[in-house]
Amino acid sequence: MAISRRSFLEMSAVTTATMAIPLRSARGAIGANDRIRIAVVGVGGRGKSHIEGFGKSVVALCDVDQKYLDLRADEFQKKHDQQVKKYTDYRKLLDDQSIDVISIATPNHTHALIAIAAIQAGKDVYVEKPVSHNVWEGRQIVLAARKYDRIVQCGTQLRSSPSVAEAVSFVQQGNLGNVLYAIGTCYKPRKSIGKSDKPFEFPKFIDRNLWLGSAEDVAIYRPKQNSRGAYNPHYDWHWDFNTGCGDVGNQGIHEMDVARWFLGENELSPRTISIGGRLGYDDAGDTPNTQIVYHDYERAPLIFEVRGLPESKAGQKDWGHSMDRYRGSQVGVIVQCEQGHVLVPDYVQATAFDGDGEVVNHWNGAGNHFLNFIQAVRSHKVSDLSADILEGHISSSLCHTGNISHRLGNKVPASVIRKEIESNERLTDSFQRMADHLEANEVNVEEDTITLGPWLEIDPTSERFNNSDQANDLLARDCRKPFVVPDLSA
């Protein structure tokens, strides 16, 4: 049975919640008997996992939603018989000198803003994936971590999975021959989020100014309730490029990161392209619910596929149980080698197959990403982190560069796309499967339906595009004042 991310995190939290966590000394390293004090910023779904993971070491909570903030504080008190400080403004939290670690689970568009401010305030940081809303922001977090000598972990939990680490080592030792390609899949049910004729009005218990942060101040035409039944603007911000990165940056960064790990690539790809769109319904979202991102690494390509629609139109009656799979992967990674392949179907296991499809090795076991972070805070060694901020930045940027290609693309018929990519066997295969999937959902792919992005050439050293000024303009954003991400490149 596939293990969900939530189940994986709950298992990971068990050890962390009961461990004694020490306090950083003035010299950076810490003593085993000292205690560290942790604040969680953003206490919704992901933030709740952070609170559970760090357990009684949490001493403060921060959220722009007063109802969420009060709820989590009450839950914590009942579970641990311990009160926590409550903040709605992260800036006031950072002034609290008793806080040693900031754990960030806010929407993507505030990750870099809060992380860098926390680093500059002398805190170590755990920041959720993607670590940034754009490529430039991510690089600034890396620069801040190095400049201020802080321990910064990215929330790509699979990096702490011993089973995946062993599978990566198995492949990189050449046991299946050279890697030919890696494909990450995110076939997750994503229903329409709806659309409102009138702008959403923030309730009084949500601080709109703090929620917007660096994002552009524009009206939100989403219904009062989001796709999960809670108040907007929570969660559905993922499907708006002003605040989110679509499923490439939401779920897909996990699989993209694992695929890059197998490939052994430590920088951005030299070329990328996106094909896809928001298809099958008309709603307030503008990020793709169907997408291929192709990263053209020299040794082997990294391909990522998003499908938010079910396997067919009939499947829309039961979205959660009718999603596509590709070679055993629904939300996972396939690494194809010369003499077989590896399947990573979830957060706790991996299986190697030979060329005849027979199992030759299997690995099982979850890791504890929160504990790994705390151990690195203890030692004050970046090398002890499973997912240092640099790794998080590179994988986050693979999501961003793919999305930039999409945002610069044009809607064309499937026949045009087939012609454009016919010389690329792997991309052609991914696209044909996508087209078949869309047709099964009664989407007419021979109209001007699917967005074909341009091939973008990237200089991995400068992290800028060589062939598009428009693409370079999307590497960063004009931050809304006073929520400006600082430039630390000088």
Secondary structure, DSSP 8 states (H G I E B T S, - for coil): ----HHHHHHHHHHHHHHS----B-TTS-B-TTS---EEEE--SHHHHHHHHHHGGGEEEEE-SBHHHHHHHHHHHHHHHS---EEES-HHHHHT-TT--EEEE-S-GGGHHHHHHHHHHTT-EEEE-SSS-SSHHHHHHHHHHHHHTT--EEE--GGGG-HHHHHHHHHHHTTTT-SEEEEEEEEE---------SS-----TTB-HHHHHTTS--------SB-TTSSBTTTTGGGGSTTT--HHHHHTHHHHHHHHHHHHT--S--SEEEEEEES-SS--S--S-SEEEEEE--SSS-EEEEEE-S-SSSGGGGSGGG----BTTBSEEEEEEETTEEEEE-SSSEEEEEETTS-EEEEEE----HHHHHHHHHHHT-GGG-SSBHHHHHHHHHHHHHHHHHHHT-EEE-HHHHHHHHTT-HHHHHHHHHHHHHHHHTT--TTSS-EEE---EEEETTTTEESS-HHHHHTSS----TT--------
